Amino acid sequence: MTEPSGETAPEAPEDVEPAAEEGEEAGAPQEPEAAETAREAETADAPAEEPGTPAETAAEEPEPTDGAGAAQDGAAASGEGAAAPELSDAQAELAAQRELRAKIEARKAEKAGPPAAGAKLSGTAADLLAAVRAVEGGAASGSTFFEAAEPAPRRTAPEAAPAVTVRPPVPAQAAAPAPGTTAAVREVLARGGAPEALAGPVAAALGEGAAQALLDDPWHLLAVSGVRPEQADGFARALLGADCGPDDPRRTVALTVWLLERAALQGHTALEIGTVRAGLAGHAVPDPESAVEEAVSAGAVLVFQEEETPHDQGAEEAAAAEAPDEEGAEPAEAAAGPAAPVLLGLDRYALAEESLADGLARLVRTATPDTWEGSELERAAGSHGLVLHTGGEASRAEPVALAAAGRERGLRTLVAVHADSGRRLLGPAGADAVTVAALLSGAAGPGRDEDGAFALDLLVVLDAPQLDVETAAMLVESLPDGCRLVLSGDPEVLGAPGAGRVFADVLAARVCPRIASRLPDPGPLGELVSGIGVGELNQVEAPGKEIVIVPVRDAGEAVHRTVQLVADSVPRAIGVPSEQTQVVTVGHGGSAGTRALNAALKQRLNPGPGRFGGFDPGDRVAYAPVPGRTVTGTVLSADAEGLRLRCGDAELLVPKERVERELRHGWALTAHQAAGARWPAVVAVLPGDAAGGLSRAWVYTAFGRAERHLSVVHGVDQALARAVAEGVAPERTTRLRPLLEALLAVPEE
């Protein structure tokens, strides 16, 4: 039932790309699945092993109702020539992030040394190819061919910022593709048998020369989200005829990049070179090794092999000293174990990880130690520039108290959360908190100085596991020298939907203080979730119906019971209205995925024809303005410009050409979409075909979204208990940990 996971890398060639659906031709592209596929891949939950059953409490038997329908999410009608809408919050955020990224890159280019860590390629194309072969074959170490890592010079500490910094104006909206560009692309697509609906996305992805770029290299079509390799192959054959084949260098380079982009949607910032070769072989590339070399020499991908950290070297020297000096013993080099794997990655994620590692190291080195009285967390924050804080929902009070203490000390202090609901959970303190997205876009928080730095002395980030590597890099690069950063969150929850595992990597690097909260989450829900976190699905007494189990036999019954719970049983028995009850399920597809559940819930709670791109006023929606960030809201109205939503306290406009790509119904979410937010009541749906998509992290995250009441629509038998006990989500392949260790770790004595 589950779709590509936010946690799972392509392992076998046949798993890298799903097969074409029944009735689809493998040749020319069909109508684009771009919006749906991209949204789902960005937010799908990680399949894990299998899962079990919390102790049941007496559930109120829902009364039978009709209304479990099945329908697809509607597509927005788009047209050309519409008047340009006013700049929405999401558009302002994207534009601000682009502007900030440009500043970051410019500043890094001005630094004297090379990037602070990582092994980027250098030299001629021939040298690069020789480097890859030599490193893999063991003939040389990675450092022979790659630039040595050097710490970047520290920036000069800025003068004290004024109490009020002028916020820069909202950046202008990115220009839409010119009508002539789109028309030219449409002609090329028609020649290749591709649908005209791809013209806009292709023009936006490839820019002004998109039509000629497609003629020169038809596999550029893979730059559009949702286009599959077999569709790009059919398009290329229609344009090039006999002039193309499976080993065409243009095809192999595009496929290599596509594999890495797809892996990024699953959380990876890089992949082992063998995994990429296996993926290429699965798409009929005759010589995957040469294909990878071609992509490297073309500069489309980068090769990395991390250097040994001082910690690693100390461990190896200790092991060598303890080893007996026997005759015929293997040389020390051979006994040291295998070299670090050779990785392939895209420059955008390489830049983000290196910028993040460099920025965190800068904060550590430029903080002025001070003696702060108070809690363990306060003392650590006073002495260090970077501090990690871990714990459950109740532990959020500790970093909030730290922020209050910082203000009392006269520090410019700010608390940032992942979602708007996180501000509500902070009580009165939430009035001064901002979301990370609003902070980066300039919509909230302090202004920036001329270097782009925030006027802050202490930043506390809650829900830190939801930071993807690009967001974290922009955030850290925006902090001035000497600013203290506290990252707080629950390491047991599902990681960020975007690429990277920032919080987990910084925790594993052991380069700063790590403060573990001892505050337990209260009540039956806290007891249940805490047990899940350590692999135990305990029987919990819930006298106030805080936890209710609703057994079901199949997915159809799961949908039926879910609608009854949301529309009737929970409001009547628990007192939580339907609009404050959130459904959480394992994936988007399947007979009880978000699509089927949202269709049934709309039919019961807000029936309508979907007049505005599949939506009606009053519909609950999930809005993804940027990959990896989902905002829930309600449709207010629609007009020629697009859909108008209420998300939290804000009203915003989604232009009609972006509705299909960024909006879906939101009565039911995946656990990845729900992470970082909480609701008074949650209905977790576990139909029988969801068993393979469960993991301990999924169960912990889904069950932990409930504040007052949790209903579990349970159809997976003992799979739930097995998932909690054994279901560890697959690791993501990232580079941040070794980069941090190279910059900050010291040899152990």
BELTA-V788610 format. One record per residue. SS is DSSP state (H for helix, E for strand, L for the rest). PHI is phi in whole degrees, 0 to 359 (NA if undefined). Layout:
[[SS:PHI] [SS:PHI]]
//
This chain:
[[L:NA] [L:284] [L:250] [L:311] [L:272] [L:286] [L:236] [L:248] [L:272] [L:294] [L:258] [L:254] [H:307] [H:289] [H:271] [H:292] [L:225] [L:295] [L:292] [L:296] [L:291] [L:302] [L:86] [L:270] [L:279] [L:276] [L:270] [L:290] [L:297] [L:267] [L:305] [L:297] [L:260] [H:304] [H:298] [H:295] [H:296] [H:295] [H:298] [H:286] [H:294] [H:289] [H:239] [L:292] [L:273] [L:285] [L:292] [L:233] [L:277] [L:251] [E:237] [L:189] [L:212] [L:292] [L:298] [L:281] [L:247] [L:298] [L:266] [L:287] [L:289] [L:291] [L:277] [L:296] [L:221] [L:266] [L:122] [L:271] [L:266] [L:233] [L:209] [L:271] [L:297] [L:287] [L:257] [L:281] [L:281] [L:241] [L:213] [L:264] [L:83] [L:290] [L:295] [L:292] [L:285] [L:297] [L:292] [L:276] [H:301] [H:296] [H:294] [H:299] [H:298] [H:297] [H:295] [H:296] [H:293] [H:298] [H:296] [H:294] [H:300] [H:297] [H:296] [H:298] [H:296] [H:296] [H:295] [H:294] [H:293] [H:280] [L:292] [L:292] [L:267] [L:286] [L:309] [L:299] [L:203] [L:93] [L:239] [L:277] [L:287] [L:212] [L:90] [L:282] [H:299] [H:296] [H:299] [H:297] [H:296] [H:296] [H:297] [H:301] [H:295] [H:293] [H:295] [H:295] [H:280] [L:83] [L:286] [L:204] [L:273] [H:300] [H:291] [H:296] [H:251] [L:250] [L:296] [L:290] [L:285] [L:231] [L:295] [L:289] [L:297] [L:288] [L:282] [L:295] [L:300] [L:287] [L:294] [L:304] [L:287] [L:296] [L:301] [L:237] [L:257] [L:289] [L:285] [L:296] [L:296] [L:296] [L:297] [L:292] [L:293] [L:299] [L:292] [L:285] [L:303] [L:297] [H:306] [H:295] [H:296] [H:297] [H:295] [H:295] [H:296] [H:299] [H:295] [H:295] [H:299] [H:297] [H:297] [L:266] [L:77] [L:267] [L:293] [L:296] [L:299] [H:280] [H:300] [H:299] [H:301] [H:294] [H:298] [H:292] [H:284] [H:258] [L:86] [L:299] [L:268] [H:299] [H:297] [H:293] [H:299] [H:292] [H:294] [H:287] [L:215] [H:299] [H:286] [H:300] [H:302] [H:291] [H:289] [L:270] [L:302] [L:95] [L:281] [L:262] [H:304] [H:294] [H:288] [H:296] [H:297] [H:297] [H:297] [H:295] [H:297] [H:294] [H:274] [H:257] [H:63] [H:285] [H:280] [L:229] [L:207] [L:295] [L:259] [L:303] [H:304] [H:296] [H:291] [H:292] [H:293] [H:297] [H:293] [H:298] [H:295] [H:298] [H:298] [H:288] [H:294] [H:295] [H:296] [H:295] [H:295] [L:264] [L:106] [L:274] [L:262] [E:201] [E:226] [E:297] [H:298] [H:293] [H:294] [H:294] [H:298] [H:297] [H:296] [H:295] [H:299] [L:293] [L:250] [L:65] [L:281] [L:296] [L:230] [H:300] [H:296] [H:294] [H:296] [H:296] [H:297] [H:297] [H:295] [H:292] [H:293] [L:283] [L:78] [L:284] [L:226] [E:247] [E:251] [E:226] [L:216] [L:291] [L:286] [L:292] [L:276] [H:306] [H:298] [H:297] [H:296] [H:297] [H:295] [H:292] [H:295] [H:296] [H:295] [H:293] [H:293] [H:278] [L:289] [L:293] [L:271] [L:263] [L:295] [L:82] [L:293] [L:293] [L:301] [H:301] [H:298] [H:289] [H:283] [L:289] [L:97] [L:293] [L:289] [L:299] [L:293] [L:277] [E:245] [E:244] [E:208] [L:263] [H:297] [H:296] [H:280] [H:297] [H:299] [H:296] [H:294] [H:290] [H:297] [H:294] [H:298] [H:297] [H:293] [H:295] [H:297] [H:297] [H:296] [H:298] [H:279] [H:262] [L:288] [L:268] [L:300] [L:218] [L:261] [L:253] [L:276] [L:133] [L:291] [H:301] [H:293] [H:296] [H:297] [H:293] [H:294] [H:291] [H:264] [L:223] [L:277] [E:224] [E:224] [E:253] [E:229] [E:238] [L:162] [L:276] [H:297] [H:296] [H:288] [H:301] [H:297] [H:290] [H:294] [H:294] [H:295] [H:299] [H:298] [H:297] [H:295] [H:296] [H:295] [H:296] [L:277] [L:86] [L:274] [L:282] [E:235] [E:215] [E:250] [E:241] [E:236] [L:280] [L:233] [H:301] [H:295] [H:295] [H:291] [H:298] [H:292] [L:276] [H:69] [H:302] [H:293] [H:293] [H:297] [H:263] [L:275] [E:226] [E:277] [H:301] [H:298] [H:293] [H:296] [H:291] [H:281] [L:87] [L:286] [L:208] [L:89] [L:287] [L:282] [E:244] [L:275] [L:294] [L:270] [L:86] [L:269] [E:287] [L:277] [L:223] [L:250] [E:213] [E:242] [E:251] [E:250] [L:273] [L:57] [H:300] [H:299] [H:272] [L:279] [L:276] [H:292] [H:288] [H:296] [H:297] [H:296] [H:296] [H:293] [H:291] [H:296] [L:273] [E:268] [L:286] [L:304] [L:87] [L:289] [E:267] [E:238] [E:243] [E:259] [E:234] [E:176] [L:259] [L:291] [L:275] [L:283] [L:302] [L:284] [L:299] [L:293] [L:275] [L:288] [L:105] [L:218] [H:301] [H:298] [H:295] [H:292] [H:292] [H:300] [H:291] [H:289] [L:54] [L:247] [L:203] [E:298] [E:234] [E:254] [E:263] [L:289] [L:251] [L:279] [L:280] [L:287] [L:278] [H:76] [H:301] [H:295] [H:297] [H:295] [H:297] [H:292] [H:298] [H:297] [H:300] [H:299] [L:254] [L:88] [L:236] [L:258] [L:276] [L:281] [L:239] [L:285] [L:227] [L:296] [L:262] [L:58] [L:294] [E:230] [E:230] [E:255] [E:242] [E:289] [L:224] [L:266] [L:210] [H:294] [H:299] [H:292] [H:298] [H:296] [H:300] [H:293] [H:299] [H:299] [H:298] [H:297] [H:292] [H:277] [H:226] [H:295] [H:294] [H:299] [H:282] [H:272] [H:255] [L:86] [L:258] [L:292] [H:303] [H:289] [H:252] [E:249] [E:247] [E:268] [E:234] [E:228] [L:280] [L:209] [L:277] [L:269] [L:88] [L:284] [L:225] [L:276] [H:298] [H:295] [H:295] [H:293] [H:295] [H:297] [H:291] [H:291] [H:296] [H:300] [H:274] [H:265] [L:209] [L:297] [L:179] [L:279] [L:67] [L:294] [E:248] [L:62] [L:95] [E:239] [L:232] [L:306] [L:98] [L:293] [E:276] [E:228] [E:247] [E:249] [E:244] [E:295] [E:223] [L:304] [L:92] [E:231] [E:249] [E:243] [E:267] [E:194] [E:228] [E:287] [E:267] [E:195] [E:218] [L:212] [L:296] [L:278] [E:154] [E:262] [E:254] [E:242] [E:249] [E:239] [L:66] [L:267] [E:256] [E:249] [E:215] [E:248] [E:254] [E:305] [H:298] [H:286] [H:251] [H:299] [H:298] [H:280] [H:245] [E:233] [E:214] [E:295] [L:233] [L:295] [E:240] [E:234] [E:278] [H:296] [H:296] [H:293] [H:277] [L:302] [L:89] [L:232] [L:219] [E:226] [E:304] [E:224] [E:228] [E:248] [E:267] [E:254] [E:233] [L:287] [H:303] [H:280] [H:267] [H:304] [H:290] [H:262] [L:267] [L:213] [H:300] [H:296] [H:296] [H:298] [H:301] [H:291] [H:296] [H:292] [L:282] [L:281] [E:271] [E:269] [E:246] [E:215] [E:230] [E:254] [E:248] [E:277] [E:249] [L:225] [L:250] [L:53] [L:279] [H:297] [H:294] [H:297] [H:294] [H:297] [H:294] [H:281] [H:234] [L:279] [L:266] [L:293] [L:301] [L:286] [L:266] [L:270] [L:222] [L:241] [H:296] [H:301] [H:296] [H:297] [H:294] [H:297] [H:294] [H:276] [H:238] [L:289] [L:241] [L:298] [L:283] [L:277]]
//
